């Protein structure tokens, strides 16, 4: 079985959302002192390739630990939005691919922003859904969405409307994906697995694709 990793490496020098503390990886036990190696991980629940729970934006929203494990596994379809830098993804773009979206469990947006990972340009205006498109998408029976950008809302948002629309529909949202380019226009088995900790508003994930060709 072919496995394609869609997950960025967690390290101390990595992009994080503004006002989010960067991760720290501190040796807590060493071979020299303890006979084994262990690392203390200190990071926010929305670090790196990570998942948003409805509870991230909605006071009464579900946390990740409240969903069954099968919420995080299914088929995914990758929609090419890389021609829309600095623009909204319109409802019409989704309508062109309605049959593929209907047949999938997850819709992943390929914006091409992975190429800016580690630079200031990663925070520049990336494609995001218009509110009309978000409302349209929320009516599909999806488990979730994902993007290779740092957010599904613009960086200058103050109220996160796209998050609220999609999380309000019961979706989970995986951000900072990578390696989507070869999957554009394809449907494939997909897993985006969060850590299982109590009251999880979000979590780093290991996201993988299992393409059949």
N, C-alpha and C positions, 0 to 999 in steps of 0.2 A: 504494500500500500504506500502510495506517495503522500508525504506530509509536507505541506508548505507552511512555514512559520510566518505568521502575520503580526508578530509581537516585537516591539522595540526592546532592546537591552536596558534594564534598570541599572543606572550608575549615577554617581554623584554629580557629574557634569552632564546633565541632560536637560532638555527643555521642560519647564513646568508652567502651569497656568499662572498668570500674574497674582501675586500675594499668596501663592502656595509655597510652602517650604520645600526646598530641594531635598531629595532623599539622602540619608546618611547610612553608610555601611561600615559599621565599627566592629573590629575583632573583639569578641567577648571572651573567647577561649582560644588558646593556641596550643600547638603540639608541644612547644617548649615548656609551657607552664602547666598544662592540663592533660596532655597526652592525646588531645583531639582538637579539632578546629570547629568553631562556631562563630556566626556573625550576627550581631544585633542590627536589625533593619529598622530604621526610623523614617517613616514616610507617610504622606497623606493617603487617604483612601482613593484619591483620583490622580495617582501618579503613573506616568508612562502610558502604555496601552492599558486602558482601564474601562470599567463599566460603570455607568450611572444607573442607579435604581430609581424608581418613581419617587422614593423618599428623599432623593437628592434635591428635588425642587418643590415637592408637594408635601405639606405638613402631615397629611393622612395617607401618604403613598406607601406602598409596600417596600420593605427592605429586601436586599438580595437573599438573605437567609430564609425569608418567608416563601420564596419560590421553590418549586421542586427542581431537581437537577436537570430534568428534560427541557426546562425553559431555555437552557443555554446551548442546546445541541439541535441541529436540524440542517436544512439546506439554505444556502445563501445565493443571492444573485448580485453581481457587481454592475452598477450603473456608471457609465462614463460621464463625468461632469468636468473633465479637465479643460474643456474649452470655455469654461464659465468663470475664470479667475476674476475675483472682485465683483461677481454678479450673483444674483439669486438663481437658484434652480427652479424653473417654472413648473407649474402644474402640467403644462403640455408635455414636458420631457418625461414625466412619470406616466402620463396617459399613453405615450408611445410604447411603453414597456409594461403596460398593465397586466398582460397575460403572464409575463415572467414574474412580476411581483406577486401576483395572485398565487402562483404555484410554489413560491418560496416561503421559508420561515423567517428569513432575514434579508433586508435590503442594505447593501454596502455601497457607499458613495466613493468612487475613485475621483479625487480632486487633483491628484498629482502633487499634493503638498508634501509628501514624504521627502521629495528631493531637497526641501529646505530644512529638514530636521537638523537641529544644532546651530541654526543661524537665526538672525533677527527676522528674516523674511518669513520664517515659519508662522509668525504672528500677523503677517500682512493679510489683507482681505482675501479669504478663500471662499469657494462656492458654498452657499448655505441655502436651504429650502426657503422659498417664499412662504408667507403664512398661508396663502391659498393652497400651495402644494403640500404643506405640512398637514393641513386639515383634510385634504384629499387622501394623503397617505395613511392618516390615523384611522380611516375607515376599513383598511385592509386587515385581515386576520393574521398579522405578523407577530412573531415573538419579539423582534427587535430590529434595530438599525445599527449602522456603524459607519465610520468615516476615517480616512487617513489624515484628516486635519485635527487640530487640537480641540475643536468644538463643533457643535451643530448649530450654534448661534454665532453671529458676528462678535468680534472681540470688543466692540464698543457697546454691546448691549447692556442694559441695566435691569431688564426684567425677564430675559431668557424665554421668549415666547415659543420658539420651536421646541426647546426642551419640554416646556410645560404641556404643549399640545401632544407630543409623542409619548412622553412619560405618563401623561394623563390618560392615554389610550391603553396603558398597561405594557407598553414596550419597554425593553431595556436598551441602552445605548452604549456602544463601544466606540471610544475615541482613540486617536493616535495609532490606528492600524498601519501596517506597512506591507509591501510586496503584493499590492493589489493589481498592478499593471498587467500581469500575465493572465489575470482572471476576468478582465473586462468582458462583459457580454456573456459570461458563463454562469451556469448554476452547478453547485457542487456541495458535497457534505461539508459541514462547518461546525466548529465548536468554539465557544468563547467562555471560558470557565473561570469564574471569580473565586476568591477565597471565601470560605464559609465562616464568617465571624458574626457575632450578635449585633443586630441593629445596623447592618451594613448599608450605608447610603451610597456606597460605591466600593470598588475594589480593583486593584490590578488584576489582569487576566492573562492567561496564556491562550491566545487566539490562533487557531490553525485551520487551514483548508485541506481537504482531501480530494484534490482534483482527479478525475478519472482518466485524463489524457495528458 
